[in-house]
Amino acid sequence: MAIKPYRFEVSEARSFRHPHFPNIQKHIFLVPAANLPKNLPQKANLREATGMNRSVYKDVRESLRGNEALPGTFDLLNLGITIIGEEVKTVEKRTFDVMIDDEYGIANGGHTANLIWECQDDDSIAEGQHVEIRIITGVEGANDHTLRVDIARGQNTGIAVKPQSIFDLDGAFQGIKDVIAPQDWANDVSYKESDTNAVDVRELISALEIMNVIDYPNRSGKYPISAYEKWSLPLKRFGEDFKENRAHPEQRKYAKLEPLLPQILELYDIIRRDFLRVRSEIIGQKGATPAYIEVASKKAGSFEFPFAKLDRHDKRLTKGATYPLLGAFRNYVRIDPTTGFAEWEGGFDHVKHVWKQVAHDLFNETHATVKEIGPAPNVLGKNRNHWAGLYKTVENFYLREQIERLTAGTE
């Protein structure tokens, strides 16, 4: 976090205190578009300035250049830019230094700012064009960060902002970021709607939900089908858990599960790829590829398995078929009463060993379900009986292990 000054040379300026929050001030500047300071921070903008070629932004660009509207009217036609700042210092009558934290800055109007900077670079701004800048300062106190997030969210109500963008700004994903930081694929995760990285943070949260033994205790008859059925639901629960326990983060249920995340995802990759071997061993390569196995496009050529660092393959198990299989290994997750964190009973290496031991049985269970309800992955992923059957297959193995340990201990 760094606070830096940005100089604004304005044509008009006025400021006033908020009537309910006396420490908060609102400053309104009318700034010549050609003089808008460059590189203003934009992290408070939940909707990053992407998609600049959309027709609506082309119209704004042409308006700025004076081609689609009367020169000098840009500030009358455009909503302007809103900035969350720290302080406004008067340098001269029409010159101000605005102190901005690089973690905040532009809360709304990022597209406008980027279009203005683009036109500054090619010197195409029509004469007399101004942009209205609204700066909010003095958002301080115990609820400082929360209010800043609320302001950013409120400034972006024209088009619905995806919840993960709000959660990311609010810091809800920090625990996930910390736990995956050592992984080679950590930078491949998309946290906001404008991110284009390969792995969606909702996939990580769904992986946590699959192993959520707090809401879906082992041997309770409850299964986290929503982890596959509707990604928005685990995300909503994750966000509510974060907000409810903001003052006591150690009480977050998902924080208790997060340490297992890299290994959950590794097991996910192992199952997706190794299932192909298991199927081949049981029924061979005969027949067409079933719908629950995904075939890579000619352009992609093959699939990656980054979480487990496995060799690429031109086929993999679909998510709809994988999620219930992965969920069966919830049998081996427990909350350590001493640390309060989730752990694998017997260790993760043992869990991977269990997969090898029960993989044929799990394939047979899946094959039987496919014969009954069909091979559509969406149907497999949402079928409660399928989740239950796979879970019980692993549960039986787990219980046999417990009996063997007890028997060995009495001899």
C-alpha positions, 0 to 999 in steps of 0.5 A: 500500500502506497499513498501518492500525490496526483496533480489536478489542474482544474477549470472549476472546483468546489468541495463540501462536507458530508451532512451525516459523516462530517469527516467525509468530504466530496470534491467536484472538479471540472478538469480539461480532458487533455490535463487529466493526470495519467496512471491514476490507480484503478483498484477500487473499480470493480469493473476493470476497463476491458472491452474498449472496442465495444460500440458504446466505448467507441461512441464515447471516444468519438464524442471526446474527439468532437466527432459525434457531439458538439465540442465542449460538451463531453462533461455534459454527456459523460458521467465522469470519474469517481475517485476514492482518495485520502486528501485533497491539498490546495497548491494554487487556486486552480491546482490541487494535489490529490493523495490517492492510495494505490489500493483504491483510486478510481471507483467508477469511470475507468473506461472513461479515464482510459479513453481520455488517456488514449486520446491524450496520446494521439492528441485527438481531444477536441478543444474545450472538452472537460471531464467531471471528477468526483473525489471522496476523501475522509473515509476513515475509522473502524469501518474504513475498508468496509465503507470503501468497498460499499462505495465502490459497489454502489458506484457500479450499479449500471451493469451488475458486478459479479459477486467475486469482484466485490469479494476480491476487493473486500479481501475475502479471497486473501486466505485462498491467495495465501494458501495457493501462493507457493503453487506454480499455478497460483497466478492462473487464477481469475478473481474478478469478472475482468480477469482472463486467467484459466482458473476461476476462483469459483472452481476453487471455492467449489472444491472447498465446498466438496470437502466441507465436513462442517456443513456436510458432516461425514455419515450424515446423508448430506452431500454438497451437490451444489458445489457442481450444480450451481457455483454461485451458491458456494460463492454466496456462502463463502462471502457470507461466511467472510462477512459474518466473521470479519472481526474473528477470521479464525471462526470462518468455516472456509478458513478451516478448509483452505489449508487443504485446497492445493491437495483437494485440487491435486486429487481432482486432477488425479481423478480426472486423468487416472479415471481414463486408465481405470476405464481402459483396464476394466472395459478396454478401448472399445466403443465410442468415447462416452459423454462423461469423458471430454475430448480436447479440441483440435486447436487445444490438442490436449488438456493440462493437469496443472494442480497435480503436474501430470502429463497432458492428455487428449481426454479427461473426465468431465467436471460433472463426473469428477465432482461426485468422485472427488466428494467421496473422499470427504470420508477422509477429511476431519477437523483437528480439534486442537488446531481447528483446521481440516486435515486428511485422516492418515495424511494426503499420501494415504488418500492418494493410495486409497484412490488407487485401491478403490478406483475400480470400484468407483468406476463400476459404481459410475458405470452402473449409474450411467447405465441407469440414467445415461452418460450426460455429465450434467445429470451425473453431477446433479444426481443425489443417488450417484453422490451417495453411492460413490460416497458409500463405496469409499466409506466402506473402504474407510470403515474396513481400514478402521476395523483392521486398525482396531483388530491389529491393536488388540492382537 
